[in-house]
C-alpha cells in the first residue's frame, strides 16, 4: 500500500476514534452534572481537544501504516498488538492517577470507558476494512511458494 493511503485512512480512523471518545467524555460529564470537568482537569477544553485529536490521528496513521506493512511482512502485526497493549496499560495507569486526583471514582468510567469505546470502534473499523488475517495467509503462501 502507498504511504498516502495510510495517511488518509489513518487520519480518518484517528478522527473517528477521537470524536467518539470526546463525545463520551462530554456526555459522562454532563450526565453527572459536571459539564467539561474532565476536559478542565486535563488542561482545558481547547488544549485537551487539540492534543486529543492530534494524538489520535497520529496513532491512527501509525496503526494503518503498520497494518499495510504487515501485508508484506506479517511479523509487523506483532508491533500493532504490542503497541496496543502498551497504550492500554498506559491508560490504566493514567486512570489510576486521575482517580486519585480531581476525577475521583468516575475516572474509571470517563477515561477507561472512553478508551474502551475508542478501541472497540477502531478495531471494528480496521477489521472491516483490512482483512488482516487473510492478507497474512496470502503473503505467507506467496513466501512459501
Secondary structure by P-SEA (a helix, b strand, c coil): ccaaaaaaaaaaaaaaaaaaaaaaaaaaaaaacccaaaaaaaccaaaaaaaaaaaaaaaaaaaaaaaaaaaacccaaaaaaaaaaaaaaaaaaaaaaaaaccccccccccaaaaaaaaaaaaaaaaaaacaaaaaaaaaaaaaac
